[in-house]
Amino acid sequence: VWLGAMVIAPLSIFVIGPMLGLIVRPFALYALTSYAGCLLGFMGAIHWGMAIMGRKGADGYAIGILALMTGWWALMVRPSYGLLILMAGFAALFFFFFWASFEAKAPAWYAVWRLALTIAVIAPLAWAWLQLP
């Protein structure tokens, strides 16, 4: 649980920091989207790992690459679009994690864990998007 909190902490800091006057808003937005883009790529790598272990077929490799490319793409566009792309990417990854658990290619508890973490990641991204001018 604490590892999940450590992963989510920077997202929260980059959203709360500007509200408290601790971080300037443009830097916080850049840091938030950059971190979330990297995190999306990392989460995609889990599918790559499941494919290497024989738990998923070629779709595991494809999901891993698509997650990485989606995170990178989100950094190349305006933040208003990038945040939406990131939220959609994390939601899509949750679906793939849920499906892997449903097919017993990932532990059953993992889908519940991913749901909680997906909500915890999408919430600050949505808050940042709502704060955009």
Disulfide bonds with the S-S distance in Angstrom:
none
